[in-house]
Amino acid sequence: MRDIIRFENIYVNGGSSVVGKTEAKGPLARYFDLCEEDEYFGKDSWEKAESEMTRRTLEKLFAKAHISPEDLDLICGGDLLNQCVASSFGVKEFGVPFLGLYGACSTFAEAVICASMFIKGGGAGRVAVCASSHFCSAEKQYRFPLEYGGQRTPTAQNTVTGCGALLLSGEPSDIRVADAMTGRIVDAGITDANNMGAAMAKAAADTLTRYFESSGMKPSDFDIVATGDLGREGYEICTELLKDSLPGLTDKYTDCGMLIYDLEKQDVHCGGSGCGCSAVVTAAYFLDKLTKGDASNVLLLSTGALMNPNTVLQGQSICGIAHAVHFERGTK
Amino acid sequence: MRDIIRFENIYVNGGSSVVGKTEAKGPLARYFDLCEEDEYFGKDSWEKAESEMTRRTLEKLFAKAHISPEDLDLICGGDLLNQCVASSFGVKEFGVPFLGLYGACSTFAEAVICASMFIKGGGAGRVAVCASSHFCSAEKQYRFPLEYGGQRTPTAQNTVTGCGALLLSGEPSDIRVADAMTGRIVDAGITDANNMGAAMAKAAADTLTRYFESSGMKPSDFDIVATGDLGREGYEICTELLKDSLPGLTDKYTDCGMLIYDLEKQDVHCGGSGCGCSAVVTAAYFLDKLTKGDASNVLLLSTGALMNPNTVLQGQSICGIAHAVHFERGTK
């Protein structure tokens, strides 16, 4: 039994998103709740900035949903910083039970799945999910000091500064979490840390294949099928991998990392990446489309690259994982 | 609703544990499945060693339970390495859907709770949970190069080299996951990275207080109440914090970090720590007691310190979190 997980009564009761200045110059700017020009978010380090971004995103979620932290049973969240400190320091003041998750950039979908399972299983009534990344804290941790001004290769991506959050519960709304599928770790043999898209594309294709086999649905049943942050390179690989087995996919298929920036005008190489990428695109853009009825079925595959700088230096390949969540407008 | 989560039909179908040489000299040595003398586990780095330890632990679990990876629906696991690479590289060859978790040293109980929720909610039939830590990879990452030979302060603890795993499903066995409670992040204001016990003790006390309030049970209903890795210092603080509000606790209360080593004879200061600590003590020692009927009710509180070296250097306090799981012998 590794089928899709079907949910009957899990609803999205709200979403919020906070992003940085590069995202504010992208094509989705008007959908975000807050675009912060200061990359420090008023703090004295990028790590604290990311926690503050998470805190503000949840505060915004609570305000939009007219709830207080006391009304929440659980927060599920994660980020890219070592030991997931952006999330834990970002949520601590709320005093809500917390489950820390790490799925690299697949964390947002992983959080939605875990939260939905807790609600379905009676382990929580109302759950907030969140995932974040910050360009500066990620560059510093994974690559080079920003001051170094290192050049990036053509396949590199730009870590999204952003945190996205959703409020989930059993209280009916127009949008529900219809079903989901947890991903497997797939090793495509990629060792180039500047080509995460290629490292994750095979994992995305694996989950997409399993999802459509198990669900009995077709790509044409969806308005949008979106990977999390494959970027242009990974998007093309994923498309190529599935062109024969999933006909019609390309008509519906997009990638959050390509949606969030203008790849022609912004200096972001292959597009956006990071936990925050699929989180803010979902919590802002997809949620808007679902709310307004411009889309009825959205399949999100947040994609993660499982590695750290040590594993790359030690010659290990970068594995990928992709978790799928189906958001549906209208209740069954 | 932040009550305890009650489970009806979640059973423990097996456990396995692999440890290192210091643990093999401790009082619980005979309970572990494998004690590896080579701290590299036959690999060429400590990080790869930790992944190999995780791989062997799961392989042992499968062998003991007479299953193959194909029989599993999900693995829930995590560790202390940056981006949880010990777990992801350790489980990748099995090809099983994977949920990466990060709760610092509370990860083992977090994994048991998540796995139980997935089984209860119909999201998985059979789930393996695992958590690991490795003395050398942890010292290198969190403190000093081992070659430096840094002295440790009296309140310091010794990171357990060990990985513990459990197999959970709805298939009846003598031991079940009876109920659980997710923890909140508690900031006790501790900034000394060599005193994790103190940093986590208040979080353990918080979850214990909430657990007994919500469940209607008393400490005397349990044979063992065990925190994960508070060590002697944290154990004493937790005992002091609860001596008036939870009478009878001290008769039942112990700590995995104090059980795993001989604190008088082994040079481990305040005791064991790390994700692997509560994982191996539970999967080996507590499981043995429950299986043989020497204990009928065990309450495990895996305890985590939420920090990384950067947050400490940036002056942030070390927050704690504790997740509780109640293992019960005999079905209701």
HADDOCK unambig.tbl for C-alpha pairs under 7 A between the chains (distance, minus, plus):
assign (segid A and resid 1 and name CA) (segid B and resid 73 and name CA) 6.06 0.50 0.50
assign (segid A and resid 1 and name CA) (segid B and resid 124 and name CA) 6.89 0.50 0.50
assign (segid A and resid 1 and name CA) (segid B and resid 125 and name CA) 6.66 0.50 0.50
assign (segid A and resid 2 and name CA) (segid B and resid 73 and name CA) 5.30 0.50 0.50
assign (segid A and resid 5 and name CA) (segid B and resid 123 and name CA) 5.29 0.50 0.50
assign (segid A and resid 73 and name CA) (segid B and resid 1 and name CA) 6.04 0.50 0.50
assign (segid A and resid 73 and name CA) (segid B and resid 2 and name CA) 5.29 0.50 0.50
assign (segid A and resid 82 and name CA) (segid B and resid 82 and name CA) 4.91 0.50 0.50
assign (segid A and resid 82 and name CA) (segid B and resid 83 and name CA) 6.11 0.50 0.50
assign (segid A and resid 82 and name CA) (segid B and resid 308 and name CA) 6.56 0.50 0.50
assign (segid A and resid 83 and name CA) (segid B and resid 82 and name CA) 6.12 0.50 0.50
assign (segid A and resid 83 and name CA) (segid B and resid 83 and name CA) 6.96 0.50 0.50
assign (segid A and resid 83 and name CA) (segid B and resid 307 and name CA) 6.69 0.50 0.50
assign (segid A and resid 83 and name CA) (segid B and resid 308 and name CA) 6.09 0.50 0.50
assign (segid A and resid 85 and name CA) (segid B and resid 306 and name CA) 6.85 0.50 0.50
assign (segid A and resid 85 and name CA) (segid B and resid 307 and name CA) 6.15 0.50 0.50
assign (segid A and resid 88 and name CA) (segid B and resid 306 and name CA) 6.87 0.50 0.50
assign (segid A and resid 92 and name CA) (segid B and resid 185 and name CA) 5.48 0.50 0.50
assign (segid A and resid 95 and name CA) (segid B and resid 184 and name CA) 6.01 0.50 0.50
assign (segid A and resid 95 and name CA) (segid B and resid 185 and name CA) 6.47 0.50 0.50
assign (segid A and resid 96 and name CA) (segid B and resid 184 and name CA) 5.64 0.50 0.50
assign (segid A and resid 97 and name CA) (segid B and resid 182 and name CA) 5.78 0.50 0.50
assign (segid A and resid 97 and name CA) (segid B and resid 183 and name CA) 5.01 0.50 0.50
assign (segid A and resid 97 and name CA) (segid B and resid 184 and name CA) 4.07 0.50 0.50
assign (segid A and resid 98 and name CA) (segid B and resid 182 and name CA) 6.96 0.50 0.50
assign (segid A and resid 98 and name CA) (segid B and resid 183 and name CA) 6.34 0.50 0.50
assign (segid A and resid 98 and name CA) (segid B and resid 184 and name CA) 5.72 0.50 0.50
assign (segid A and resid 98 and name CA) (segid B and resid 185 and name CA) 6.97 0.50 0.50
assign (segid A and resid 100 and name CA) (segid B and resid 101 and name CA) 6.08 0.50 0.50
assign (segid A and resid 100 and name CA) (segid B and resid 102 and name CA) 4.92 0.50 0.50
assign (segid A and resid 100 and name CA) (segid B and resid 103 and name CA) 5.46 0.50 0.50
assign (segid A and resid 101 and name CA) (segid B and resid 100 and name CA) 6.08 0.50 0.50
assign (segid A and resid 101 and name CA) (segid B and resid 101 and name CA) 4.33 0.50 0.50
assign (segid A and resid 101 and name CA) (segid B and resid 102 and name CA) 5.16 0.50 0.50
assign (segid A and resid 102 and name CA) (segid B and resid 100 and name CA) 4.93 0.50 0.50
assign (segid A and resid 102 and name CA) (segid B and resid 101 and name CA) 5.15 0.50 0.50
assign (segid A and resid 102 and name CA) (segid B and resid 102 and name CA) 5.86 0.50 0.50
assign (segid A and resid 103 and name CA) (segid B and resid 100 and name CA) 5.47 0.50 0.50
assign (segid A and resid 117 and name CA) (segid B and resid 117 and name CA) 6.28 0.50 0.50
assign (segid A and resid 117 and name CA) (segid B and resid 118 and name CA) 5.98 0.50 0.50
assign (segid A and resid 117 and name CA) (segid B and resid 121 and name CA) 5.90 0.50 0.50
assign (segid A and resid 118 and name CA) (segid B and resid 117 and name CA) 5.99 0.50 0.50
assign (segid A and resid 120 and name CA) (segid B and resid 121 and name CA) 5.66 0.50 0.50
assign (segid A and resid 121 and name CA) (segid B and resid 117 and name CA) 5.89 0.50 0.50
assign (segid A and resid 121 and name CA) (segid B and resid 120 and name CA) 5.66 0.50 0.50
assign (segid A and resid 121 and name CA) (segid B and resid 121 and name CA) 4.42 0.50 0.50
assign (segid A and resid 123 and name CA) (segid B and resid 5 and name CA) 5.29 0.50 0.50
assign (segid A and resid 124 and name CA) (segid B and resid 1 and name CA) 6.91 0.50 0.50
assign (segid A and resid 125 and name CA) (segid B and resid 1 and name CA) 6.67 0.50 0.50
assign (segid A and resid 182 and name CA) (segid B and resid 97 and name CA) 5.78 0.50 0.50
assign (segid A and resid 182 and name CA) (segid B and resid 98 and name CA) 6.96 0.50 0.50
assign (segid A and resid 183 and name CA) (segid B and resid 97 and name CA) 5.01 0.50 0.50
assign (segid A and resid 183 and name CA) (segid B and resid 98 and name CA) 6.32 0.50 0.50
assign (segid A and resid 184 and name CA) (segid B and resid 95 and name CA) 6.05 0.50 0.50
assign (segid A and resid 184 and name CA) (segid B and resid 96 and name CA) 5.64 0.50 0.50
assign (segid A and resid 184 and name CA) (segid B and resid 97 and name CA) 4.05 0.50 0.50
assign (segid A and resid 184 and name CA) (segid B and resid 98 and name CA) 5.70 0.50 0.50
assign (segid A and resid 185 and name CA) (segid B and resid 92 and name CA) 5.49 0.50 0.50
assign (segid A and resid 185 and name CA) (segid B and resid 95 and name CA) 6.50 0.50 0.50
assign (segid A and resid 185 and name CA) (segid B and resid 98 and name CA) 6.96 0.50 0.50
assign (segid A and resid 306 and name CA) (segid B and resid 85 and name CA) 6.86 0.50 0.50
assign (segid A and resid 306 and name CA) (segid B and resid 88 and name CA) 6.88 0.50 0.50
assign (segid A and resid 307 and name CA) (segid B and resid 83 and name CA) 6.69 0.50 0.50
assign (segid A and resid 307 and name CA) (segid B and resid 85 and name CA) 6.14 0.50 0.50
assign (segid A and resid 308 and name CA) (segid B and resid 82 and name CA) 6.56 0.50 0.50
assign (segid A and resid 308 and name CA) (segid B and resid 83 and name CA) 6.10 0.50 0.50
